[in-house]
Amino acid sequence: MSKGLEQLQRLNRILVQLARRQQFQEDSFEQLLQDVLSTSARSLNVERVSLWFYTGDRQEIECVQLFQHSAHVFTAGMTLAAADYPQYFTALHQERTITADDARHDPRTQEFCTEYLDPLGITSLLDVPIWVEGRMVGILCHEHIGTARQWTVAEEQFAASLADLVSLAIETRERHRTLAALEQSEARLASFFQATSEAVIIHEQGQIVDLNTAAEQLFGYTSAELVGQSVLVLTHPTSQQLILDRIRAPREQPFEALARTKSGETLIVEVQGKWITYQGRRARVVGVRDITQRKLAEQSVQMAAQRQHLLAEIALRIRKTLDLPDILRTTVLEVRNYLQSDRVFIACLNLGSGQIRIVAAAMAPEWETHLELLLHSGHYRTWLLHTSQSISCQPLPEDDPALRELYRQHHIQSCLLIPIQHDYLGDRVLLGVHQCSAPRQWQPYEQQFLEQLATQVAIALQQAELYQQLAALNANLEYQVAERTEQLQQKMRELEELNHLKDVFLHAVSHDLRTPVMGTMMLLNHLLHSQTGDNVVVPRATIERIHQSQQRQLNLVETLLHIHLDNDQSLPLQCTPTSVATLLEQVLIDLKPLLEKNNTHVQQQVSDTLPPAKVDPEQLRRVYENLITNALKHNPPGLTLSFGAIAKDGMLYCTVADNGVGIRPEQRPHLFDLYYRGGEAHHRTGIGLGLYLCRQIITAHGGDIGVESIPPQGACFWFSVPLADASDFI
C-alpha cells in the first residue's frame, strides 16, 4: 500500500470518528468548533488552525476560534478587511480550496505577507471556504510555520471535509434555532389564540382549520361544526365577493364586512389577517371584531348631526329670506332626501270652505297622480281638517275603515302628518310624509325631527303673514311716492329738453352757419387785399356770390326754425327738373376757396348727359355742401373727393367718396341723428346738424341716404333722388 493511500485512509478514519462523537446541539456548538480545530491541527501536524466568519456587513472577516498546536490554547478576535485582500477573496469564491505551498509568492496569498504572514512566520496555507445555503459564510484556515510545505491531495480533501462538517454544524444550529422559535411562536399563538376576547379564525385558502372560543361565541357555531368548512359560511351574501377577493389577494390592512351568525343575525365586523406558519404550514390568521354597536352608534350620531344641520340650514334660510315658496319647496325636498320617503308635501286646508291645496311637494313621479286623487276625497279632507296633533300611521288605522280603504286605493302604506300652523290667513297648514312602495315603521327621532322642522316652517309662515300686512300698509304710500316721483321726473325731463334745445340753437348759430359766412369773408378779404386806395371796385359776379351766400345763410336759419317749431319736421320743397352735374359744378365753384385752403383734390365723375332729377336745387345744393364740408372737417388736408352718379329704376343714385380716415362701425348707425358728433366730439366744433339736414332733405324728396366705410380706407356717402318725368317739363 502506498504512503499517500495510507494517509488518506488514516485521515478518513479520524474524520469518521470526529463526526460520530459530535451531536450538534446548540449549547455544544463552540465545543464542536474547538474539537474540529484541534483534531485538524494534530492530524495534519499544523501549528495554527483558525476559523473565520464574515461580520454582519460582510466587509470584514473575524477570527472566532484560533488553535495554536504547540501551546494548545484557543484565542479569537482578530479581524481582516475583505477589501484589503481582493485577490484572496476572489480565489475563495472560485476554488474549492486555496492550497498555497509557498504562501509568500503565491499570487492568491501574497497580499498577506507584510501584515500577516511575515510577522507570524507562516510559510504555507491551506484554506477552505465554508458555504451555507449557497453563500460563503467563513473560512477554515490551516497555517504552517517553518520550512515551506507541500500539501498532499489527501490533506486537501481532509480540510475540505472538515469545512463541510462545520457547514453542517452551522445549518443544524440554525435549524434548531428556527424550530425552537417556531415552537415558542406556536405556543404563544396558542396561548393568545384562546386567551383573547377577539374572535380568531385560522384558514388555508378560505378553508377553516382552527378557531378560538371567542369565535365560537360570536358566530354561535362549535369548532367541530366549522373546521373544514369555507369561511363563506360565516359571511353575509352581500360581502362574499369581498371575502373571496381578499382570499385571492391578501392584504394586511383591516376592512369592514357583513357577517352572518348561525341564527341568521347580521353583524358588522372588522377583519384583519396576517400570514403565519401553523403546524408547519403557511396559513392565514384572521381577527374578527364585532363593531355592530359602534357602527350603529356612529350612524345615530351622524343622523342626529344631519338633522341638526338641516334644521340649522332651514332656520338660517328663514332668517335671511322672506321668499316663502322657496322655503317651502326647499323644506319638502330636504325632508324627502333625509327620510328617503316616496312623497312629502305641505298642504293648506281652508277652515271655512274645507278646500285643500298643495303649496309644495316632492315625490317620486309614479306617485304624483295618487296624491291628487286622494285630495279630492271629502272624507280625507274632513279628517285632515280635524287633525290637531302629529299622527304616525303604521300599520294603517284600524278604527277608520273608510280612511284605511282610501290609503289602500292610493298605495299609502305608511304616513306621518305633522301640524305646522293652525291658522295661517284662514288656513290650517300640515306637513305630510307618505311611504308608498313598502310599509315602514316610523322611528321616534324621525317624528321628532319633523316636529322641530314644523316649528321652523311656522316661523316662516308668521314672517310671511307679517310681511303681507306690512306690504298692505305700505302699498298706498309707495303708490303716492311713485306717482310724485314720476311727476318730478317728467318736470326734470322737460327742463333737460329745454336746455338741450337752447344748446342746439347756440351751437347752430355759432357753427353750422359758419360755412356761408366763411365764403363771404373770403371774397371780401380777396377784394381788400387785391386793390389799394379808398375806393374798391367790386365785380358783379362777386356781389352775386355774396348775395347767394347770404341767401343760403337765411335759408339755413329758416330751416333751423322749421325743424324746431314744426311738429312733423318736414321740409317745404320747390322741385324742378335739375341737372345734377351742373348743380355740382356750381357748388364746387362756390366752395373753391375752402377746397384750396384744405389742399383738396376733386374728381368730378357726374356726367352732364344724365337725365335731370326732380329736386329742389337749393336743398340739393345744401346736401352736397354739407357732405363736402363734413368730409373736410373730419379729415386732414390733402383729401381726395370723388363724385359720381348713375340713373336706375327711376331714381338717380349719387355718391360723395373720400380717401380719408373712414368712419368706425359703431359710429355709422348714428351719423344722421340730430346733434350726433361721434366719439371725437370733444375735439370738434359743431353739433352734427349738417348730416341730419341731409337726411331730412333726401327723405323729403322720397329718396334714401347712407354711408359705407372700412377704416382707414375712407368713406362713401350715397343718396338717391327721383328722376324727372315728362309731366315735370310742362
C-alpha positions in Angstrom: 0.0 0.0 0.0 1.4 3.4 -1.0 2.1 6.1 1.6 -0.5 8.5 0.1 -3.2 5.9 0.3 -2.3 5.1 3.9 -2.5 8.8 4.8 -5.9 9.1 3.1 -7.3 6.1 5.0 -5.9 7.5 8.3 -7.5 10.9 7.8 -10.8 9.4 6.8 -10.9 7.3 10.0 -10.2 10.4 12.0 -12.9 12.3 10.1 -15.5 9.5 10.8 -14.6 9.4 14.5 -14.9 13.1 14.7 -18.3 13.1 13.1 -19.6 10.3 15.3 -18.8 11.9 18.6 -20.5 15.3 17.7 -24.2 15.6 18.4 -24.7 19.2 17.1 -26.6 20.7 19.9 -27.0 24.5 20.4 -25.0 24.5 23.6 -22.2 22.3 22.2 -21.6 24.4 19.0 -18.5 26.1 20.4 -17.1 22.8 21.7 -17.6 21.3 18.3 -15.6 24.1 16.6 -12.8 23.6 19.1 -12.8 19.9 18.6 -12.6 20.3 14.8 -9.7 22.8 15.0 -7.6 20.7 17.5 -8.2 17.5 15.6 -7.2 19.1 12.3 -4.0 20.6 13.8 -2.9 17.2 15.3 -4.0 15.2 12.2 -2.2 17.5 9.7 0.6 18.5 12.1 -0.2 22.2 11.6 0.9 24.9 14.1 -2.2 27.2 13.6 -5.7 26.3 12.6 -8.3 29.0 12.7 -12.0 29.6 11.8 -13.1 33.0 10.4 -16.6 34.2 9.9 -17.9 37.3 8.0 -19.2 40.1 10.1 -22.8 41.4 9.6 -22.0 43.9 6.9 -19.7 41.3 5.1 -17.0 44.0 4.9 -14.6 42.1 7.3 -13.8 38.6 8.5 -13.4 37.9 12.2 -11.4 35.1 13.8 -13.9 33.3 16.1 -11.5 30.4 17.0 -7.7 30.0 16.7 -6.0 26.9 17.9 -2.2 27.0 18.5 -0.9 23.4 18.4 2.3 23.8 20.4 0.8 25.8 23.2 -2.6 24.0 23.0 -4.5 27.2 23.5 -7.6 28.8 21.8 -7.8 32.5 21.1 -10.0 34.8 19.0 -10.8 38.4 18.0 -8.5 39.3 15.1 -10.3 40.9 12.1 -9.2 41.4 8.4 -10.9 43.8 6.0 -12.0 41.9 2.9 -11.4 45.0 0.7 -7.6 44.9 1.5 -7.1 41.4 0.0 -9.2 41.3 -3.2 -7.2 38.5 -5.0 -7.5 36.2 -2.0 -11.3 36.6 -1.6 -11.8 36.3 -5.4 -10.0 33.0 -5.3 -12.1 31.8 -2.4 -15.3 32.3 -4.5 -13.8 30.5 -7.5 -11.9 27.5 -6.0 -12.7 24.6 -3.7 -9.6 25.1 -1.6 -6.6 27.5 -1.7 -3.5 25.3 -1.5 -0.5 27.6 -1.2 2.7 25.7 -0.7 4.7 28.9 -0.9 2.3 31.4 0.6 4.7 34.4 0.2 4.9 34.0 -3.6 1.5 32.5 -4.4 -0.5 35.3 -6.2 -3.6 34.3 -4.2 -2.0 34.8 -0.8 1.0 37.1 -1.3 -1.2 40.1 -0.3 -0.9 38.9 3.4 3.0 38.9 3.5 3.6 42.3 5.1 0.9 42.4 7.7 0.2 38.8 8.4 2.5 36.1 7.1 5.9 37.6 7.8 5.1 38.7 11.4 3.8 35.2 12.3 6.4 33.2 10.3 3.8 31.5 8.2 5.2 29.8 5.1 2.3 27.6 3.7 -1.5 28.0 3.8 -4.3 25.5 3.2 -7.6 27.5 3.3 -11.1 26.2 2.6 -14.3 28.4 2.3 -17.3 27.4 4.3 -20.6 27.6 2.3 -24.1 27.6 3.8 -27.1 27.5 1.5 -25.1 28.8 -1.5 -23.4 31.6 0.5 -19.9 31.8 1.8 -20.0 32.5 5.5 -16.5 31.8 6.6 -13.1 30.2 6.1 -11.3 27.3 7.7 -7.6 28.2 7.6 -4.5 26.0 8.1 -1.3 27.9 8.7 2.1 26.1 8.6 5.1 27.7 10.3 8.7 26.7 9.4 10.1 25.3 6.1 7.6 25.6 3.2 5.4 22.6 3.0 3.7 20.8 0.0 0.2 19.9 0.8 -1.0 16.4 -0.4 -4.3 15.6 -2.1 -5.4 13.6 1.0 -4.8 16.7 3.2 -6.7 18.9 0.9 -9.7 16.5 0.9 -9.5 16.2 4.7 -9.5 20.0 5.1 -12.4 20.3 2.7 -14.4 17.6 4.6 -13.8 19.5 7.9 -15.1 22.7 6.3 -18.2 20.7 5.2 -18.6 19.4 8.8 -18.5 23.0 10.1 -21.1 24.0 7.5 -23.3 21.1 8.5 -23.0 22.2 12.2 -24.0 25.8 11.3 -27.0 24.6 9.3 -28.0 22.3 12.2 -27.7 25.0 14.7 -29.8 27.4 12.6 -32.4 24.7 12.1 -32.6 24.0 15.9 -32.9 27.8 16.5 -35.7 28.0 13.9 -37.6 25.0 15.3 -37.2 26.4 18.8 -38.5 29.8 17.7 -41.4 28.1 15.9 -42.3 26.1 18.9 -42.2 29.3 21.1 -44.3 31.2 18.5 -46.9 28.4 18.2 -47.0 28.2 22.0 -47.5 32.0 22.2 -50.1 31.8 19.4 -52.0 29.0 21.1 -52.0 30.9 24.4 -53.1 34.2 22.7 -55.5 32.2 20.5 -57.6 31.1 23.4 -57.0 33.9 25.8 -58.0 36.8 23.5 -61.6 38.1 23.6 -61.5 38.8 19.9 -62.7 36.1 17.5 -59.7 34.5 15.7 -60.0 32.1 12.8 -57.2 30.3 11.0 -57.8 29.2 7.4 -55.9 27.9 4.4 -57.1 29.4 1.2 -60.5 30.0 2.7 -60.9 26.6 4.4 -61.2 26.9 8.2 -58.5 24.9 10.1 -59.0 26.3 13.6 -60.9 28.9 15.6 -60.9 30.1 19.2 -63.6 30.1 21.9 -64.4 33.8 21.2 -65.2 32.9 17.5 -67.5 30.1 18.6 -69.3 32.5 20.9 -69.5 35.3 18.3 -70.9 33.1 15.5 -72.8 30.5 17.5 -71.1 27.5 16.0 -68.8 24.9 17.7 -65.3 24.4 16.5 -66.3 20.9 15.2 -69.0 22.5 13.1 -66.7 24.9 11.4 -63.3 23.2 10.9 -63.1 22.1 7.3 -65.8 24.5 6.2 -65.4 27.5 4.0 -65.2 31.0 5.7 -68.1 31.9 3.4 -70.4 30.0 5.9 -69.8 33.0 8.3 -70.2 35.6 5.6 -73.3 37.6 4.7 -74.1 37.1 0.9 -73.5 40.8 0.2 -69.9 40.5 1.4 -69.0 37.1 0.0 -67.3 38.6 -3.1 -65.2 40.9 -1.0 -64.1 38.0 1.2 -63.2 35.9 -1.9 -61.2 38.8 -3.3 -59.3 39.1 0.0 -58.6 35.4 0.0 -57.1 35.6 -3.6 -55.1 38.7 -2.9 -54.5 39.0 0.9 -53.7 42.4 2.4 -52.6 43.5 5.8 -55.0 46.5 6.1 -58.2 45.9 8.1 -61.5 46.1 6.3 -65.2 46.0 7.2 -67.7 43.4 6.1 -71.0 41.9 7.0 -71.0 38.5 8.8 -73.8 36.1 9.5 -74.3 34.0 12.6 -75.7 30.5 12.9 -79.0 32.1 14.0 -79.1 34.3 10.9 -78.2 37.5 12.6 -76.3 40.0 10.5 -73.2 41.6 12.1 -70.9 44.4 11.0 -67.3 43.2 11.6 -63.8 44.5 11.2 -61.5 41.9 9.7 -57.7 41.9 9.7 -55.4 39.0 8.6 -51.7 38.1 8.7 -49.6 35.2 7.4 -48.3 32.7 10.0 -46.8 29.2 10.0 -49.3 27.0 11.6 -48.4 23.3 12.3 -45.6 23.6 9.8 -47.9 25.0 7.1 -48.4 28.5 5.8 -51.8 29.7 6.9 -53.8 32.9 7.4 -54.8 34.0 10.9 -57.7 36.4 10.9 -59.0 38.6 13.7 -62.7 39.3 13.6 -64.1 42.2 15.7 -67.8 42.8 16.1 -68.3 46.6 15.5 -72.1 46.4 15.0 -72.9 48.6 18.1 -70.2 51.0 17.3 -71.4 51.5 13.7 -75.0 51.9 14.8 -73.9 54.5 17.3 -71.9 56.3 14.6 -74.9 56.2 12.3 -77.1 57.5 15.1 -74.7 60.4 15.8 -74.3 61.1 12.1 -78.1 61.1 11.6 -78.5 63.4 14.6 -75.9 65.7 13.2 -77.6 65.7 9.8 -80.9 66.5 11.4 -79.4 69.4 13.3 -77.5 70.6 10.2 -80.7 70.5 8.2 -82.7 72.4 10.8 -79.9 75.0 11.1 -79.9 75.5 7.4 -83.6 76.0 7.2 -83.6 78.3 10.2 -80.8 80.4 8.6 -82.7 80.5 5.3 -85.8 81.7 7.1 -83.9 84.5 8.8 -82.3 85.6 5.5 -85.3 85.5 3.1 -89.0 86.2 3.0 -89.5 84.1 -0.1 -92.0 81.7 1.4 -92.5 79.5 -1.7 -88.7 78.9 -1.9 -88.6 78.0 1.8 -91.4 75.5 1.4 -90.0 73.9 -1.8 -86.6 73.5 -0.1 -88.2 72.1 3.0 -90.1 69.2 1.2 -87.0 68.4 -0.9 -84.7 68.2 2.1 -87.2 66.1 4.1 -87.7 63.6 1.3 -84.0 63.3 0.8 -83.4 62.8 4.5 -86.2 60.3 5.2 -85.8 58.6 1.8 -89.6 58.6 1.5 -91.8 58.4 -1.5 -93.8 61.6 -1.1 -93.5 64.7 1.1 -96.0 67.6 0.8 -97.2 70.7 2.6 -100.9 71.3 2.4 -103.2 74.2 3.3 -106.8 73.5 4.4 -109.2 76.4 4.4 -111.0 76.4 7.7 -114.2 77.9 6.2 -114.7 76.1 2.9 -112.9 72.9 3.7 -110.9 73.1 0.4 -107.4 71.8 0.3 -104.4 72.9 -1.8 -100.8 71.7 -2.1 -98.3 74.6 -1.7 -95.2 72.4 -2.0 -94.5 68.8 -2.8 -91.6 66.5 -3.6 -92.4 63.0 -4.7 -91.4 60.1 -7.0 -93.1 60.5 -10.4 -95.1 57.3 -10.1 -97.0 58.6 -7.0 -97.9 62.1 -8.2 -101.4 61.3 -9.5 -102.3 59.3 -6.5 -101.9 62.4 -4.3 -104.2 64.5 -6.5 -106.9 61.8 -6.4 -106.5 61.5 -2.6 -107.1 65.2 -2.1 -110.4 65.0 -4.0 -111.8 62.8 -1.2 -114.2 64.7 1.1 -113.6 62.2 3.8 -109.9 62.7 3.7 -110.2 66.5 3.7 -112.6 66.3 6.7 -110.1 64.0 8.6 -107.2 66.4 7.9 -109.3 69.4 8.9 -109.8 68.0 12.4 -106.1 66.8 12.8 -104.6 68.9 15.6 -101.6 66.8 16.6 -98.9 64.6 15.0 -100.1 61.3 13.6 -98.0 58.3 12.8 -99.7 55.6 10.8 -98.0 52.2 10.6 -99.8 49.9 10.3 -102.7 51.9 8.7 -105.6 52.9 11.0 -107.9 50.2 12.1 -110.5 52.5 13.7 -111.4 54.2 10.4 -112.2 51.7 7.7 -113.1 54.4 5.1 -109.7 56.1 5.6 -108.0 52.7 5.5 -109.6 51.9 2.2 -108.5 55.3 0.8 -105.0 54.6 1.8 -105.1 51.2 0.2 -106.6 52.6 -3.1 -103.9 55.3 -3.3 -101.0 53.0 -2.3 -100.2 54.7 1.1 -98.7 52.0 3.3 -97.3 54.3 6.0 -97.8 58.0 6.7 -96.7 60.8 9.0 -98.8 64.0 9.5 -97.4 67.0 11.4 -99.4 70.2 12.0 -97.4 73.3 11.2 -99.8 76.2 12.0 -103.5 76.1 12.9 -104.5 79.4 11.4 -102.4 81.0 8.7 -104.5 83.6 6.8 -107.6 81.4 7.5 -105.8 78.1 6.6 -104.5 75.1 8.6 -101.1 74.1 7.4 -99.9 70.4 7.6 -96.7 68.6 6.7 -97.3 65.1 5.3 -95.0 62.2 4.5 -96.2 59.1 2.6 -94.4 55.8 2.1 -96.0 54.1 -0.9 -93.6 51.4 -2.1 -93.5 49.4 1.1 -94.6 49.5 4.8 -92.4 51.5 7.1 -92.2 51.7 10.9 -91.5 55.4 11.7 -88.8 55.9 14.3 -89.4 58.3 17.2 -86.5 60.5 16.2 -88.0 60.9 12.7 -91.3 62.2 14.1 -89.3 64.5 16.5 -87.3 65.8 13.6 -90.4 66.7 11.6 -92.0 68.4 14.6 -88.8 70.5 15.1 -88.8 71.3 11.4 -92.5 72.3 11.6 -91.6 74.9 14.2 -89.2 76.5 11.8 -91.7 76.5 9.0 -94.3 78.0 11.3 -91.9 80.9 12.0 -91.5 81.4 8.2 -95.3 81.5 7.8 -95.6 84.1 10.6 -92.9 86.1 9.0 -94.7 85.9 5.6 -98.0 87.0 7.2 -96.4 90.0 8.9 -94.7 90.9 5.7 -98.0 90.8 3.8 -99.6 93.0 6.4 -96.7 95.4 6.2 -96.9 95.3 2.4 -100.6 96.2 2.5 -99.9 99.2 4.9 -97.1 100.5 2.6 -98.8 99.9 -0.7 -100.7 103.2 -0.8 -97.7 105.1 0.4 -95.5 103.5 -2.2 -98.0 104.4 -4.9 -98.1 108.0 -3.8 -94.3 108.2 -3.7 -94.1 106.6 -7.1 -96.7 109.0 -8.6 -95.0 112.1 -7.2 -91.6 110.8 -8.3 -92.9 110.3 -11.8 -94.2 113.9 -11.9 -90.9 115.2 -10.7 -89.0 113.1 -13.2 -91.3 114.4 -16.0 -90.5 118.0 -15.0 -86.8 117.2 -15.0 -87.1 115.7 -18.5 -88.9 118.8 -19.7 -86.2 121.1 -18.2 -83.5 118.9 -19.7 -85.2 119.2 -23.1 -85.4 122.9 -22.9 -81.8 123.2 -22.0 -81.0 120.9 -24.9 -82.9 123.0 -27.4 -81.1 126.1 -26.1 -77.8 124.4 -26.7 -78.9 123.4 -30.2 -79.7 126.9 -31.3 -76.5 128.3 -29.7 -74.3 125.7 -31.5 -76.2 126.0 -34.7 -75.8 129.8 -34.9 -72.1 129.6 -33.8 -71.0 126.8 -36.1 -73.4 125.4 -38.7 -73.9 129.0 -40.1 -70.2 129.5 -40.5 -70.0 128.0 -43.9 -71.8 130.7 -45.9 -70.2 133.4 -43.6 -66.7 132.0 -44.3 -67.4 132.1 -48.1 -68.4 135.8 -47.9 -65.4 136.6 -45.7 -63.1 135.0 -48.2 -64.5 137.1 -51.1 -64.2 140.3 -49.0 -60.7 139.5 -47.9 -59.7 139.0 -51.6 -61.1 142.3 -52.6 -59.4 144.2 -49.8 -56.0 142.7 -50.5 -56.2 142.8 -54.3 -56.9 146.6 -54.5 -55.4 149.7 -52.8 -56.9 153.0 -52.2 -60.1 154.3 -50.7 -62.4 153.0 -53.4 -62.7 149.3 -54.2 -64.2 148.1 -57.4 -66.5 145.1 -56.9 -67.2 142.9 -59.8 -70.8 142.0 -60.4 -70.0 138.3 -60.1 -68.6 138.8 -56.6 -71.7 140.7 -55.5 -73.8 137.8 -56.9 -71.8 135.3 -55.0 -72.0 137.3 -51.8 -75.8 137.6 -52.3 -76.1 133.8 -52.9 -74.0 133.1 -49.7 -76.3 135.4 -47.6 -79.4 133.8 -49.2 -78.1 130.3 -48.2 -77.5 131.6 -44.7 -81.0 132.9 -44.5 -82.4 129.6 -45.8 -80.4 127.7 -43.2 -81.8 129.9 -40.4 -85.3 129.3 -41.7 -84.6 125.6 -41.8 -83.5 125.6 -38.2 -86.6 127.4 -37.1 -88.7 125.0 -39.2 -87.1 121.9 -37.6 -87.7 123.0 -34.1 -91.1 124.6 -34.5 -92.9 122.3 -36.9 -94.2 119.1 -35.3 -94.0 117.0 -38.4 -90.4 118.1 -39.2 -90.9 118.0 -42.9 -89.2 120.4 -45.3 -91.1 122.5 -48.0 -89.7 121.7 -51.4 -89.8 123.6 -54.8 -88.9 120.8 -57.1 -88.0 121.4 -60.8 -86.1 119.3 -63.3 -82.5 119.9 -62.5 -79.1 118.8 -64.0 -77.2 117.4 -61.0 -73.9 117.7 -63.0 -74.5 121.5 -63.5 -75.6 122.0 -59.9 -72.5 120.1 -58.6 -70.2 122.3 -60.7 -71.7 125.4 -59.2 -71.3 124.0 -55.6 -67.6 123.2 -56.3 -67.0 126.8 -57.7 -68.6 128.3 -54.6 -66.5 126.1 -52.3 -63.3 126.5 -54.3 -61.6 128.8 -51.7 -62.4 126.2 -48.9 -61.2 123.3 -51.1 -58.0 125.2 -52.0 -57.4 126.0 -48.3 -57.5 122.3 -47.5 -55.4 121.3 -50.5 -58.3 119.1 -51.7 -58.2 117.1 -54.9 -61.6 116.8 -56.8 -62.6 114.0 -59.1 -65.9 115.0 -60.7 -67.3 112.0 -62.5 -71.0 113.0 -62.7 -71.9 113.1 -66.5 -73.8 116.0 -67.9 -75.7 113.6 -70.1 -77.6 112.1 -67.1 -81.3 112.7 -67.2 -82.4 115.6 -64.9 -83.6 114.9 -61.4 -86.9 116.2 -59.9 -85.4 118.1 -56.9 -85.3 121.4 -55.1 -82.0 122.8 -56.4 -81.3 124.9 -53.3 -82.0 121.9 -50.9 -79.9 119.5 -53.0 -77.1 122.1 -53.1 -77.2 122.1 -49.3 -76.8 118.3 -49.3 -73.7 118.5 -51.4 -72.3 121.4 -49.3 -72.9 119.5 -46.1 -71.3 116.3 -47.3 -68.3 118.2 -48.7 -67.7 120.4 -45.6 -68.3 117.3 -43.4 -65.5 115.4 -45.2 -63.1 118.3 -45.0 -63.8 118.9 -41.3 -63.2 115.2 -40.3 -60.1 114.5 -42.4 -56.6 116.0 -42.6 -55.6 118.3 -45.6 -54.7 116.7 -48.9 -58.0 114.8 -49.2 -59.3 113.4 -52.5 -63.0 113.8 -53.1 -64.8 111.8 -55.8 -68.3 112.5 -57.1 -70.4 110.0 -59.1 -74.0 109.4 -60.2 -76.0 106.8 -62.1 -79.6 106.6 -63.2 -81.5 103.4 -62.4 -85.2 102.4 -62.0 -86.5 106.0 -62.0 -84.0 107.1 -59.4 -80.7 109.0 -59.6 -78.1 107.4 -57.2 -75.3 109.9 -56.2 -72.1 109.3 -54.3 -69.6 111.5 -52.5 -66.5 109.5 -51.6 -63.2 110.4 -49.9 -59.9 108.6 -49.1 -59.7 109.8 -45.6 -59.6 108.1 -42.2 -63.0 106.5 -42.6 -65.8 106.0 -40.0 -65.8 103.4 -37.3 -68.7 100.7 -37.4 -70.1 101.9 -34.0 -70.5 105.5 -35.3 -72.2 104.7 -38.7 -75.7 103.9 -37.3 -75.9 107.4 -35.6 -74.3 109.7 -38.1 -77.6 111.1 -39.4 -79.1 111.6 -35.9 -79.8 115.1 -34.7 -76.8 116.6 -32.9 -74.7 113.5 -33.1 -70.9 114.3 -33.2 -69.3 110.9 -32.6 -66.7 109.7 -30.2 -64.3 112.5 -31.0 -66.8 115.3 -30.4 -64.8 117.0 -27.7 -62.1 117.8 -30.3 -64.5 119.4 -32.8 -66.9 122.3 -33.1 -70.4 122.0 -34.3 -73.3 119.8 -33.2 -73.8 117.4 -36.2 -76.7 119.3 -37.7 -75.4 119.0 -41.3 -75.9 115.3 -41.8 -79.2 115.4 -40.1 -80.4 118.1 -42.5 -79.1 115.9 -45.4 -81.3 113.1 -44.3 -84.3 115.4 -43.9 -83.8 116.9 -47.4 -83.3 113.5 -49.1 -86.3 111.9 -47.2 -88.5 114.9 -48.2 -87.6 114.1 -51.8 -88.7 110.5 -51.4 -85.1 109.1 -51.5 -82.7 107.5 -49.1 -79.2 108.3 -47.8 -76.5 106.2 -46.2 -72.8 105.7 -45.8 -70.3 102.9 -46.4 -66.8 102.8 -44.8 -64.0 100.4 -44.0 -61.4 102.3 -41.8 -58.9 103.5 -42.7 -59.8 103.3 -46.4 -62.1 106.4 -46.4 -65.9 106.8 -46.6 -68.5 106.9 -49.3 -71.8 108.8 -48.7 -74.6 107.9 -51.1 -78.1 109.2 -51.6 -81.0 108.8 -54.1 -83.4 111.3 -55.6 -86.2 110.7 -58.1 -85.7 111.4 -61.8 -87.9 114.0 -63.6 -90.7 112.6 -65.8 -92.4 114.2 -68.9 -95.1 115.8 -66.8 -92.4 117.8 -64.8 -91.5 119.7 -68.0 -95.0 121.0 -68.7 
